Amino acid sequence: MSDETKSKAENNSRETTVKVTRDTERWEVVVEAEIPTEILLTYRGHAIKEIQKTAKLDGFRPGHAPESEIIRVYGEPAILRHAAEDAVQHELPEILAAQKLPIVQTPHVTINAPEAGKPLAFSARAALAPEIELADYKAIAQKHLKDKREAFVSDEEHAKAMTHLRRERARIEKVEAGKKPGEAADESRAMEEKDLPELDDAFAISIGYESIAHFHTKVRENMKTEKERQANDIRRQAMIEDLVKNSKISYPSILREYEINEMEARLKDDLAGAGMTLETYLAQVKKTWEQILGEWKAPSDTRAKTRLILGEIARIEKIEPDETLLAQEVERAKKHYKDAAPEALRAHIAHAMRNEAVLKFLENQKSTVSD
């Protein structure tokens, strides 16, 4: 889909014809314009003077070759190309300002071959600034928070965890006794529960606890904390999906492409950590790279919208990361990412910290939603 507008921009009493087309699918704008012949001739004169300054022609000192000699040596087409580039470089910003186009990147410009005595036609494509109409983010946060419940660890869950820890202890003992890790794991899995290490004070003390009662308490506390973390992650994801669903957002496709690049970099890092190449991974999952990219289309859209939503909430609520904590995180990260550009690393960490601060702000909203 596209929207078109046509206008004429005044420039020194000479009219530049302008057509603006908004690509609403890619959220970009295309400006097509014709610079009048008179204006192009002015830039032609400037181009000749610029060439004269550096031209080294036999029989003439630099800067003193006559116009006729410049034209003879360099040729009219080359001079017009020089003039066309200068004309667009100077005229395009004025056109964009007159059209009040909120672009967020340097335009990609295509200039038609200039011809003597004719207007200069060119086009420029650029991404438009995102437009965001936020949903009622506080109400959405409150809606999801009202279902928050205290995590509960049942006796059965606790018993299963303790059996797992006893089995793990048995595996370690077998390794310490000289068994190969694989054999030790197989044997510990096959052991009857009655043959596993006894849950007593000696067991607890051997792994750093004061007593078996203390160990039981800590295991239950850790299980509860993990349950709370998982529940919070699920609730947070549901809240984000609700925000995305109920907000109205238009954004340029370059933001989705950025998210896809991020997803690709993360995948390759994970594969490298596992000692696997991308080609091996694709063969293992029986997919082509094009299929992977297709599967990423929807998630990358959600990621781009989430980034914009959280950024807009941060702007409205004036949420920024704590500078002291940010500096500490940057210094810590530098030790692990020694080749990273400092400014890029800082920006990445600041973005992550700001997003986390926004999410915590939402999660601290007091519920005013009635059941």
FENBELGI-V492034 format. One record per backbone hydrogen bond with DSSP energy under -0.5 kcal/mol. CO is the residue of the C=O (numbers start at 1). NH is the residue of the N-H. If there is no record, write none. Layout:
BEGIN
<<CO/NH> <CO/NH>>
END
This chain:
BEGIN
<<1/24> <1/25> <3/22> <5/20> <7/18> <9/16> <11/14> <14/11> <15/17> <16/9> <17/34> <18/7> <19/21> <19/32> <20/5> <21/23> <21/30> <22/3> <22/24> <23/27> <23/28> <26/253> <27/128> <28/23> <29/31> <29/126> <30/21> <30/32> <31/124> <32/19> <33/122> <34/17> <34/36> <35/120> <36/40> <37/41> <38/42> <39/43> <40/44> <41/45> <42/46> <43/47> <44/48> <45/49> <46/50> <47/51> <48/52> <49/53> <50/54> <51/54> <51/55> <52/63> <55/57> <57/60> <61/64> <66/70> <67/71> <68/72> <69/73> <70/74> <70/75> <71/75> <75/79> <76/80> <77/81> <78/82> <79/83> <80/84> <81/85> <82/86> <83/87> <84/88> <85/89> <86/90> <87/91> <88/92> <90/94> <91/95> <92/96> <93/97> <94/98> <95/99> <96/100> <96/101> <97/100> <100/102> <101/103> <102/129> <107/109> <108/125> <110/112> <110/123> <115/118> <119/121> <120/35> <121/112> <122/33> <123/110> <124/31> <125/108> <126/29> <127/104> <128/252> <131/250> <132/134> <133/248> <135/137> <136/140> <137/141> <138/142> <139/143> <140/144> <141/145> <142/146> <144/147> <145/148> <152/154> <154/158> <155/159> <156/160> <157/161> <158/162> <159/163> <160/164> <161/165> <162/166> <163/167> <164/168> <165/169> <166/170> <167/171> <168/172> <169/173> <170/174> <171/175> <172/176> <173/177> <174/179> <175/178> <180/184> <181/185> <182/186> <183/187> <184/188> <185/189> <186/190> <187/191> <188/191> <192/195> <193/196> <198/200> <200/204> <201/205> <202/206> <203/207> <204/207> <204/209> <205/208> <211/215> <212/216> <213/217> <214/218> <215/219> <216/220> <217/221> <218/222> <219/223> <220/224> <221/225> <222/226> <223/227> <224/228> <225/229> <226/230> <227/231> <228/232> <229/233> <230/234> <231/235> <232/236> <233/237> <234/238> <235/239> <236/240> <237/241> <238/242> <239/243> <240/244> <241/245> <242/246> <243/247> <247/249> <248/133> <250/131> <252/255> <252/256> <253/257> <254/258> <255/259> <256/260> <257/261> <258/262> <259/263> <260/264> <261/265> <262/266> <263/267> <264/268> <265/269> <266/270> <267/271> <268/272> <269/273> <270/274> <271/276> <272/275> <277/281> <278/282> <279/283> <280/284> <281/285> <282/286> <282/287> <288/292> <289/293> <290/294> <291/295> <292/296> <293/297> <294/297> <295/299> <296/300> <297/301> <298/302> <299/303> <300/304> <301/305> <302/306> <303/307> <304/308> <305/309> <306/310> <307/311> <308/312> <309/313> <310/314> <311/315> <312/316> <313/317> <314/318> <314/319> <318/320> <322/326> <323/327> <324/328> <325/329> <326/330> <327/331> <328/332> <329/333> <330/334> <331/335> <332/335> <332/336> <333/336> <333/337> <337/340> <341/345> <342/346> <343/347> <344/348> <345/349> <346/350> <347/351> <348/352> <349/353> <350/354> <351/355> <352/356> <353/357> <354/358> <355/359> <356/360> <357/361> <358/362> <359/363> <360/364> <361/364> <362/365> <368/370>>
END
